[in-house]
Amino acid sequence: MNIISYIPFTPASRRRKFLNDLKTRRHSDDDVLSAAEKQLFDAELEKLKTSPLGKAPEKEAEKVLRPLVKRNFLGDWLDLFLVVGAVAFGLRALYFQPFRIPTGSMQPTLYGVHYVLPERFGSPLLGKSDKSDALLYAAKHVKVTSPEDGVIGRESITYDPSGIFGATFFSIGDKTVSVSGDPGKAVDFLKLSPDKVYRKGEVMGDGYITLGDHLFVERFSISFVPPRRGDVIVFTTNDLIDEEGKPVSAGGYFYIKRLAGMPGDTIKITDNQLWVKPAGETVFKRIQELAPKFEKVYSGKAGYHGHVSNMGAGAFANSGEYTVPAGHYFMLGDNSLFSKDSRFFGSVPRRNIMGRAFFVFWPFSRRFGFVDTKSVPDIPTGEPGVSTFPVMFRQ
């Protein structure tokens, strides 16, 4: 074997590279070359294989084959972008998938569409301009004033779900007022009361409405590290049925909750405290003793309020005990007073679990960054409203 011929940039190595490049082009253009062009291409390749080493035969072959090359510089770049895109989509499917929080069931850990009051936390640029509000915080300024003297029509509240935020309509006297957001959030934000007399020009609410948190779901580790108690999990609602016998998927294909119960656990909720007796044990323990991540849920601050008793179906409607089946996991929302979760539709099969909530990438709120790592704002939770705890409008 001639070692010299394998040194880069020798005539032999240059010839091999040139032939390989031509063969690659011949293969990639197979579907666009005519039969005659393919025959000419193959003939030039054979001719080049037996021609003397040197640049002259290569230039001659390039001159003959150049008109047959169907792709150009732009085409090559498009090929590159297609490959990069395919890899990116592959990574998305296998490792990190973007996801938007649809509801407020995980507040204040993660937020769906919600209002933010001027006395907000962690948003120093909010309100500086409409463009920065939209770009940084996915937020829109909302200011509602009473159009005339009067009371709210008791039957006048309607909702139009179209648009980014949807819109709630209600009447005061003979005038109709609209506000972004669903009726529950609008009633809480504006503190609407059918018994109050509003005066013309009175400010009913002044703040911002913002889209839910956008995050990446990490899908890789779940195949190697089993789901753990306290993890914030995204799962599909396939085959889940609620207490009314309706498919949970009608309300959304993806849900996000905190994993509270492992296979074999016996669970009960009494006096707004979740108790768990792990498989093989004989004593119930408070959930925060088994998973420190639940300490914040029982802090009584910023909207956290533990797990509400006597909600849901079956055992949970009467503070009874429930055992998680093998291969299933019990999921609860952190905002348990306003969360449809395993209390209503039972445990979630392992096959439904998609991955762990990983990183909030937008908007740039207090929750931006790794999920479930932020400290709890030192503000009392207070009493609930119609659709949430009003304290959550301050975050």
C-alpha positions as CSV (number, residue, x, y, z in Angstrom):
1,M,0.0,0.0,0.0
2,N,1.3,3.4,-0.9
3,I,1.1,5.5,2.3
4,I,2.0,8.7,0.4
5,S,-1.2,8.5,-1.6
6,Y,-3.3,8.9,1.6
7,I,-1.6,12.2,2.7
8,P,-4.1,15.1,2.2
9,F,-3.7,17.3,-0.8
10,T,-1.7,14.8,-2.8
11,P,-2.9,14.3,-6.3
12,A,-4.3,10.8,-5.4
13,S,-6.2,12.1,-2.3
14,R,-7.5,15.1,-4.3
15,R,-8.7,12.8,-7.0
16,R,-10.5,10.5,-4.5
17,K,-12.2,13.5,-2.9
18,F,-13.3,14.9,-6.3
19,L,-14.7,11.5,-7.3
20,N,-16.6,11.2,-4.0
21,D,-18.0,14.6,-4.4
22,L,-19.2,13.7,-7.9
23,K,-20.7,10.4,-6.8
24,T,-22.6,12.2,-4.0
25,R,-23.9,14.8,-6.5
26,R,-24.9,12.0,-8.9
27,H,-26.8,10.2,-6.2
28,S,-28.5,13.3,-4.9
29,D,-29.6,14.4,-8.3
30,D,-30.8,10.9,-9.4
31,D,-34.4,12.0,-9.4
32,V,-33.9,15.1,-11.5
33,L,-31.5,13.8,-14.2
34,S,-32.8,12.4,-17.4
35,A,-31.6,8.9,-18.6
36,A,-29.2,10.5,-21.1
37,E,-27.8,12.8,-18.5
38,K,-27.3,9.9,-16.1
39,Q,-25.5,8.0,-18.8
40,L,-23.2,10.9,-19.6
41,F,-22.5,11.5,-15.9
42,D,-21.6,7.8,-15.3
43,A,-19.4,7.8,-18.4
44,E,-17.4,10.8,-17.2
45,L,-17.0,9.2,-13.8
46,E,-15.5,6.0,-15.4
47,K,-13.3,8.1,-17.6
48,L,-12.0,10.1,-14.7
49,K,-11.2,6.9,-12.7
50,T,-8.7,5.7,-15.4
51,S,-7.3,9.1,-16.4
52,P,-3.8,10.2,-15.2
53,L,-3.6,12.0,-11.9
54,G,-3.6,15.8,-12.3
55,K,-5.8,18.8,-12.4
56,A,-6.4,18.8,-16.2
57,P,-8.7,15.7,-16.3
58,E,-10.6,17.0,-13.3
59,K,-11.2,20.4,-14.9
60,E,-12.3,18.7,-18.1
61,A,-14.8,16.5,-16.2
62,E,-16.1,19.5,-14.2
63,K,-16.6,21.4,-17.5
64,V,-18.6,18.5,-19.0
65,L,-20.7,17.8,-15.8
66,R,-21.4,21.4,-14.7
67,P,-24.5,21.8,-17.0
68,L,-25.9,18.6,-15.4
69,V,-25.8,19.9,-11.9
70,K,-29.4,20.8,-11.2
71,R,-28.9,22.4,-7.8
72,N,-27.4,25.7,-7.1
73,F,-26.0,27.6,-4.1
74,L,-29.5,28.4,-2.9
75,G,-30.6,24.8,-3.2
76,D,-27.6,23.6,-1.1
77,W,-28.5,26.1,1.6
78,L,-32.1,25.0,1.5
79,D,-31.0,21.5,2.0
80,L,-29.0,22.5,5.0
81,F,-31.9,24.4,6.5
82,L,-34.1,21.4,6.0
83,V,-31.7,19.1,7.8
84,V,-31.3,21.6,10.6
85,G,-35.0,22.0,10.9
86,A,-35.5,18.2,10.9
87,V,-33.0,17.9,13.8
88,A,-34.6,20.8,15.7
89,F,-38.1,19.2,15.3
90,G,-36.6,15.9,16.4
91,L,-35.1,17.5,19.5
92,R,-38.5,19.1,20.2
93,A,-40.3,15.8,19.9
94,L,-37.7,13.8,21.9
95,Y,-36.4,16.2,24.5
96,F,-37.9,19.6,24.9
97,Q,-41.5,20.5,23.8
98,P,-42.9,24.0,24.2
99,F,-46.2,24.2,26.2
100,R,-48.5,27.0,27.3
101,I,-50.2,26.9,30.6
102,P,-53.9,26.9,29.7
103,T,-55.6,27.6,33.1
104,G,-54.9,28.8,36.6
105,S,-54.9,25.4,38.3
106,M,-51.2,25.6,39.1
107,Q,-51.1,29.2,40.3
108,P,-49.1,30.7,41.8
109,T,-46.4,28.2,40.7
110,L,-47.4,28.6,37.1
111,Y,-50.0,30.9,35.5
112,G,-52.6,30.7,32.8
113,V,-54.3,33.8,31.4
114,H,-54.6,36.2,34.3
115,Y,-54.8,39.8,35.4
116,V,-51.9,41.7,37.0
117,L,-52.6,44.8,39.2
118,P,-50.3,47.9,39.2
119,E,-48.9,46.8,42.6
120,R,-47.4,43.8,40.8
121,F,-44.2,41.9,41.8
122,G,-41.1,41.6,39.6
123,S,-42.2,43.6,36.6
124,P,-40.4,47.0,36.7
125,L,-40.9,47.7,33.0
126,L,-44.6,46.7,32.8
127,G,-46.6,49.7,31.8
128,K,-43.8,51.6,30.1
129,S,-45.2,51.1,26.6
130,D,-47.7,48.9,24.8
131,K,-44.9,47.3,22.7
132,S,-42.7,46.4,25.6
133,D,-45.8,45.1,27.5
134,A,-46.6,42.8,24.7
135,L,-43.0,41.7,23.9
136,L,-41.8,41.2,27.5
137,Y,-44.9,40.3,29.4
138,A,-47.5,39.2,26.8
139,A,-49.6,41.8,28.5
140,K,-52.3,44.3,27.5
141,H,-53.4,47.3,29.6
142,V,-57.0,47.1,30.8
143,K,-58.9,50.0,32.3
144,V,-62.6,49.9,32.8
145,T,-64.8,52.8,33.8
146,S,-68.5,53.0,34.4
147,P,-70.2,54.5,31.4
148,E,-73.1,55.9,33.5
149,D,-74.8,55.7,36.9
150,G,-76.4,52.4,37.6
151,V,-76.1,48.8,38.7
152,I,-74.9,45.7,36.9
153,G,-77.6,43.8,35.1
154,R,-77.9,40.4,37.0
155,E,-78.4,38.5,33.8
156,S,-76.3,40.6,31.5
157,I,-72.8,38.9,31.8
158,T,-71.8,37.1,28.6
159,Y,-68.6,35.8,27.2
160,D,-67.0,35.8,23.7
161,P,-64.0,33.3,23.7
162,S,-62.6,34.6,20.4
163,G,-59.4,36.5,20.2
164,I,-56.2,36.1,22.3
165,F,-57.8,36.8,25.7
166,G,-61.5,36.5,25.0
167,A,-63.9,39.2,26.2
168,T,-66.6,39.5,28.9
169,F,-69.6,41.8,28.4
170,F,-72.0,43.2,31.0
171,S,-74.4,46.1,31.3
172,I,-74.6,49.1,33.6
173,G,-77.9,50.9,33.1
174,D,-78.4,51.0,29.4
175,K,-74.8,50.8,28.5
176,T,-72.7,47.7,27.6
177,V,-69.2,47.4,29.0
178,S,-66.5,45.0,27.7
179,V,-63.4,43.7,29.4
180,S,-60.7,41.2,28.3
181,G,-60.8,37.8,29.9
182,D,-63.4,35.3,31.0
183,P,-66.3,36.2,33.3
184,G,-64.8,34.6,36.4
185,K,-61.6,36.6,36.2
186,A,-63.4,39.7,35.2
187,V,-65.7,39.5,38.2
188,D,-62.7,39.1,40.5
189,F,-60.6,41.7,38.8
190,L,-63.3,44.4,38.7
191,K,-64.8,43.3,42.0
192,L,-68.2,43.3,40.3
193,S,-71.2,43.3,42.6
194,P,-74.8,43.3,41.5
195,D,-75.8,45.3,44.6
196,K,-73.4,48.1,44.1
197,V,-74.4,51.4,42.5
198,Y,-71.6,52.6,40.1
199,R,-71.2,56.2,39.2
200,K,-70.4,57.5,35.8
201,G,-66.6,57.7,35.2
202,E,-65.8,55.6,38.2
203,V,-62.8,53.4,37.7
204,M,-63.9,49.8,38.1
205,G,-60.5,48.2,37.4
206,D,-57.1,49.3,36.1
207,G,-54.3,46.8,35.4
208,Y,-53.1,44.3,32.8
209,I,-54.2,41.0,31.4
210,T,-51.4,38.6,30.3
211,L,-51.1,35.3,28.5
212,G,-50.2,32.1,30.4
213,D,-46.7,31.0,31.1
214,H,-44.9,29.4,28.2
215,L,-42.5,26.7,29.1
216,F,-40.4,23.8,27.9
217,V,-41.4,20.3,28.9
218,E,-38.4,18.0,29.4
219,R,-39.3,14.6,27.9
220,F,-36.0,12.7,28.0
221,S,-35.3,11.9,31.7
222,I,-38.8,10.5,32.3
223,S,-37.7,7.4,30.4
224,F,-34.8,6.8,32.8
225,V,-35.8,8.5,36.1
226,P,-39.3,7.5,37.2
227,P,-41.8,10.3,38.1
228,R,-41.2,11.5,41.6
229,R,-43.5,12.8,44.2
230,G,-43.6,16.6,44.0
231,D,-42.6,16.8,40.3
232,V,-44.6,19.2,38.1
233,I,-45.8,16.9,35.3
234,V,-47.4,17.4,31.9
235,F,-49.7,14.6,30.8
236,T,-52.3,13.8,28.2
237,T,-55.9,13.3,29.0
238,N,-56.4,10.3,26.8
239,D,-59.0,7.9,28.3
240,L,-59.5,9.9,31.4
241,I,-63.2,10.3,32.4
242,D,-64.5,12.9,34.9
243,E,-67.1,12.4,37.7
244,E,-69.9,13.2,35.2
245,G,-68.8,10.4,32.8
246,K,-67.5,12.9,30.3
247,P,-64.0,12.6,28.6
248,V,-61.5,15.0,30.2
249,S,-60.0,15.6,26.8
250,A,-63.0,17.8,26.0
251,G,-61.5,20.4,28.2
252,G,-58.0,20.1,26.8
253,Y,-55.6,17.4,25.5
254,F,-52.7,18.4,27.8
255,Y,-52.9,19.0,31.6
256,I,-50.2,20.1,34.0
257,K,-50.3,19.2,37.7
258,R,-48.1,18.3,40.6
259,L,-47.6,14.6,41.3
260,A,-48.9,13.8,44.8
261,G,-49.6,10.1,44.8
262,M,-47.4,7.2,43.8
263,P,-48.6,3.7,42.7
264,G,-50.0,1.9,45.8
265,D,-50.4,5.0,48.0
266,T,-53.5,5.4,50.0
267,I,-54.7,9.0,50.0
268,K,-57.2,11.1,51.9
269,I,-57.8,14.8,52.3
270,T,-59.2,16.0,55.7
271,D,-59.3,19.5,57.1
272,N,-57.7,20.8,53.9
273,Q,-54.6,18.6,54.5
274,L,-53.5,15.9,52.1
275,W,-52.5,12.7,53.9
276,V,-50.6,9.8,52.3
277,K,-49.9,6.3,53.4
278,P,-47.2,5.0,51.1
279,A,-47.5,1.4,49.8
280,G,-46.3,-1.1,52.4
281,E,-46.6,1.3,55.3
282,T,-49.3,1.5,58.0
283,V,-49.3,5.2,59.0
284,F,-50.6,8.2,57.2
285,K,-48.2,11.1,56.8
286,R,-48.7,14.7,55.8
287,I,-47.7,15.2,52.1
288,Q,-45.1,17.8,53.0
289,E,-43.3,15.2,55.2
290,L,-42.9,13.0,52.1
291,A,-42.0,15.7,49.6
292,P,-40.6,19.1,50.7
293,K,-41.9,20.7,47.5
294,F,-45.3,20.6,49.1
295,E,-44.2,22.9,51.9
296,K,-45.0,26.0,49.7
297,V,-48.4,24.6,48.9
298,Y,-49.2,24.7,52.6
299,S,-47.5,28.1,53.3
300,G,-50.7,30.1,53.3
301,K,-48.9,32.8,51.2
302,A,-49.2,34.3,47.7
303,G,-52.3,32.1,46.9
304,Y,-51.1,28.8,48.2
305,H,-53.8,27.2,50.4
306,G,-53.2,23.5,50.8
307,H,-55.6,21.0,49.3
308,V,-59.2,21.7,49.8
309,S,-61.4,19.0,51.4
310,N,-64.7,17.6,50.1
311,M,-64.1,18.4,46.5
312,G,-64.2,16.0,43.6
313,A,-66.0,12.7,43.2
314,G,-66.2,9.4,45.1
315,A,-63.9,9.2,48.1
316,F,-62.8,12.8,48.0
317,A,-66.3,14.2,48.1
318,N,-66.7,12.7,51.6
319,S,-63.1,12.8,53.0
320,G,-62.8,9.1,52.3
321,E,-59.7,7.0,51.4
322,Y,-58.4,6.2,47.9
323,T,-55.7,3.8,46.8
324,V,-53.7,4.7,43.7
325,P,-53.7,1.7,41.2
326,A,-50.5,0.1,40.1
327,G,-48.9,1.9,37.1
328,H,-50.9,5.1,37.9
329,Y,-50.1,8.5,39.5
330,F,-52.3,10.9,41.5
331,M,-52.1,14.5,40.2
332,L,-53.2,17.6,42.0
333,G,-53.2,21.3,41.0
334,D,-51.4,23.7,43.4
335,N,-54.5,26.0,43.2
336,S,-56.6,23.2,44.4
337,L,-59.8,25.2,45.0
338,F,-59.8,25.9,41.3
339,S,-58.3,22.8,39.8
340,K,-59.8,19.9,38.0
341,D,-57.5,17.1,38.8
342,S,-57.3,13.5,40.1
343,R,-59.9,14.2,42.7
344,F,-62.4,14.4,39.7
345,F,-61.0,12.0,37.1
346,G,-58.9,9.6,39.1
347,S,-55.2,8.6,38.7
348,V,-53.3,9.1,35.5
349,P,-51.7,6.0,33.8
350,R,-48.0,6.1,33.3
351,R,-48.5,6.0,29.5
352,N,-50.2,9.4,29.6
353,I,-47.2,11.1,31.2
354,M,-45.4,13.3,28.7
355,G,-42.6,14.8,30.8
356,R,-41.5,17.2,33.5
357,A,-42.1,21.0,33.4
358,F,-38.6,22.4,32.9
359,F,-38.1,26.0,32.0
360,V,-40.4,29.1,31.7
361,F,-39.1,31.0,28.7
362,W,-41.9,33.7,28.3
363,P,-43.2,36.0,29.4
364,F,-40.4,37.6,31.5
365,S,-42.3,37.5,34.8
366,R,-41.3,36.5,38.3
367,R,-41.6,32.9,37.2
368,F,-39.1,33.1,34.3
369,G,-36.5,30.4,34.5
370,F,-36.4,26.9,35.9
371,V,-39.9,25.7,36.9
372,D,-40.8,25.5,40.6
373,T,-37.6,27.1,41.9
374,K,-38.8,30.5,42.9
375,S,-39.4,31.6,46.5
376,V,-42.9,32.4,47.7
377,P,-43.8,36.1,47.9
378,D,-44.4,37.1,51.5
379,I,-48.1,38.1,51.1
380,P,-51.1,36.4,52.7
381,T,-53.3,34.3,50.5
382,G,-56.5,35.8,51.9
383,E,-60.0,34.7,50.9
384,P,-60.9,33.3,47.5
385,G,-62.9,35.1,44.8
386,V,-65.0,33.7,42.1
387,S,-62.2,32.2,40.0
388,T,-59.0,32.6,41.9
389,F,-57.5,34.3,45.0
390,P,-57.2,38.0,44.4
391,V,-53.7,38.1,45.8
392,M,-52.6,36.3,42.7
393,F,-53.4,39.4,40.6
394,R,-50.4,41.0,42.4
395,Q,-47.8,38.6,40.9
